[in-house]
Structures are given as C-alpha cells and as structure tokens.
Amino acid sequence: MTETAAVDADTPSSDHRGKRPPEPRLPKVVQGVAFAAFRRKTMREGAKRFGQVFAINIPFFGRTVVVSDPELVRSVFMASTDDLINVQPNLSRIFGPGSVFALDGKAHRNRRKLLAPPFHGQSIKNYEKVIEEETLRESATWPEGNEFRTLEPMNRITLNVILRTVFGADGEELDILREIIPPWVKLGSRMATVPEPPFRTGRRSPWGKLEAFRREFDRVVFALIDKAEADPNLDERSDILALLLRSRYEDGTAMSRQDVSDELLTLLGAGHETTASSLGWAFERLRRHPDVLAELVKEVDEGGTDFRQATILELQRARTVIDFAGRHVKAAKFDLGEWEIPHGHSILVSIADLHENADIFPEPERFDPHRFVDDKPPTFAWLPFGGGTRRCIGAAFANTEMDVVLRTVLAHFRIETDDAPAEKAHHRGVAYTPKDGGRVVVSRRK
C-alpha cells in the first residue's frame, strides 16, 4: 500500500470492503525504528489513533497489518493454512530450517503430531518431580533478609528443567549446554527481529557468534543422539530426545538428525526464557499485592490449586511476555472483516492490546486473579501462547512449571511485601521482563 492510499484516522470510510487499513504517514525507516525500539508504545498509540486494525510499513516484516479486535483475531487464527502461513521471516532464522517455526501446511501438522506426546497428559505429570527438585536446589542458596533478583534464578530453574526433560539425565554434555545456551538466548532474542545482512559477516559479528554457537550445539546434540541410539533401554526412556528418536511419520520415516537438533534447540530456546520471565513477573507482582500473596499461601498450606491457577492466568494477562503473534498472507488476498489484505503482507495480532482491552477485562490495569476464578479466559482475547494451529505446543508444560515453582517457593519461603513502585517492563528483543529482575526479600518458613 502506498502512502497516497493511506486513510487518515480522522476521516474514516463507512464502507471499507476492498479498502486497506489506515496507516501513519511516516517514512518506513521512522516506523521501523519506532517498532524496534518502542514496540509496545508504538502499538498502543497506533490502536489509540487508528482503532483495532491499522497498517504499518517496517523493515523486516514489510507491509504489515496490526489487529487487536477479538473477532478479527479469531478469523486470523482460524484461517486456512492455504490463506495464512507463519509470519515471514520468523524464529526459524535462529532455530534452523528444521524447526517447527519453519514449517507450514501438512509438514507443520505432521511435525506437531510427532512433538505432541511429551507435552500432554501423564508425560507432563511425570515432569512435576523434576521441577520441584530444581526449584529446591536453586532456592537453597537464596539470601534471607536481603533483596535479590529472581529473574536469573528462574532462568536457571527453567533451563535445568527443560534440559533434564529433553535429555533425561545429567552429564558433561548438559554442562556444556548450560554454559552456552543463556548467552545464545540473550543474543538470539536481540537479533530475532533484526534484518540479516545480505553478505557474510565476520566471526566476531552477532551473526558470526550465532553461527559458532550453532556448530557447538549441533556437536553436543549429535553426541547425545549417538549415546541415545546406543542405549539398549532407549525404548523404555521417557525423555523427549528418546521420544523423538522413536517417533515416525505416517510413511514410516524418522526425523533427520539435523531436524531433531533444530527442534531440540527450539524447545530449549523458546521453552525456558518465556516461562522464566513470567515467573520473574510473578514475584514482582506478589511483592506488591499482599492480599493475593496471603490467599496463595493459605491455599498452598491447604493443598489447593484453583487460586494459584487463576493467578497464573491473570499474571500472563497483566504482564504480557510475548506481545504479538504473526501470520503472512499466502493467498491472493485475505479478507479481514471489512478490510482486504493483499498477498505478501504480514498480519500481527497485538496480544498486549487484547490483554489491556477494558471491554473484555474491566479495569485492565488492576492485578486481580479473582477475574479468572471459576471463569475461563476468552479464547481469542487471552493469548499468552498465541492461537490457532501455531499455538505454543508447550503451553501446558509452561503452566505446570509455573504452578509447581510457585507452590514450592510459597511452601518454603515467606515473601516480604511493601508499596514499592511497580517494576517497568524491559524489552529483550522477544520477551518482556521486569526491568529490575523481579526483586524480592524472602525468609524461610519454619
């Protein structure tokens, strides 16, 4: 869409069929800088000025439509994969072409079938003991009476949990992964929405560092695959690596080694930082809400779970960690309500704007878990894990991990509350974390 075709926000048309959404009259580079550096503010201001559907033109994603109307979000997530595919470019740039992020259509459906078993039912129940063990091990050294950041301990807990559930045991290889994954996640998150240069960069450049990491990661994972394939008890193992090595597509073929490595990197990279970020926000919120904290502690002591689950839902709404989900128009055009979106455009669902919609969540600025007690969140307005066919496959795993970590910490520690100002959100490229790291003061319960 050219700037001359843009619709001014002050002169909306009464019939938008076949028309394009309104967009700001700003140069592409200015829009790109605003989106990259001040994404939440840019999206919020755009919705305030233009409404729940508006267009932007930015580097990386190109011509893009931003949506925060629940009914239109439904149409995006329920669209045929012949019409909408995964946003282009996407995180497969970081995780590799064998990652589920790179696949669409039948290939995507088949891969999700292979990945589903470890993340449902009894499999997740079996991981609870691992989560509790890692929480107790990490919290054993927490300082009593002194303020400390919880974000880093949460990252270590979630990384160790995903490593143990993926590979099933500890060892030299996992020690290497513990060392190289955190700096890779930090760098990869920052580079995830940065255009890749059309020329080869040096080994000291960010892209060169990502390539070096990938070589080392593949080396370690291929060694672990060799060990697993040589294990006479492989058929009895319940870790994710073993499940992937045993799995077969409908035609009887197995995943290639490189695809297995790409998927494991996806699970490790995407499967721990976002959960850790949410847990960091959990402590940030509980420090400032003594009534919620007291109710949670009482429930833990009585063996309940309902209010803790409601708190997790509200936490993910009130402190959105991943603020958008994207699609790419593959069809000649895509009808988004009254608007017509041309082939090649991107569509970004503004998750944070949905979570802040006062018509759906009254007083959205208020942290109130009771809004989800005996009331499930709306499917297409509560979207911390995205939606549709590309909804995060590890959603249930993440929920269980948050539940067990909070239950374990509250059973063993008292969290001091006060009226400290809320921590601001810090943008880490992909996820939003508490700027000061979710700082708290704790003491052990006797």
Protein Blocks (a to p, Z undefined) as FASTA:
>chain_A
ZZklpccfklccfblghiacddddddfklmmmmmmmmmmlmmmmmmmmnojbdcdddehj
lpadddfbfklmmmmmmpcfklpccddddfklmnopkbmklpgcjllmmmmmmmmmmmgc
jlmmmmmmmmmmmmmmmmmmpcehiacdfklmmmmmmmmmmmmmmnopacfklmmmmmmm
mmmmmmmmmmmmgccdfbdcdfkbmklmmmmmmmmmmmmmmmmmmmmmmpmklmmpcbfk
lmmmmpccfkopacdfklmmmmmmmmmmmmmmmmmmmmmmmmmmmmmmmklmmmmmmmmm
nopaklmmmmmmmmmmmmcfblcdcdddfbfbdcehjbccdehiacdddfklmmmmmklm
ghklbccfklmgopacdfklccfnogajllcfklmmmmmmmmmmmmmmmmmpccdddfbd
cdddddehjaccdfklopacddddZZ
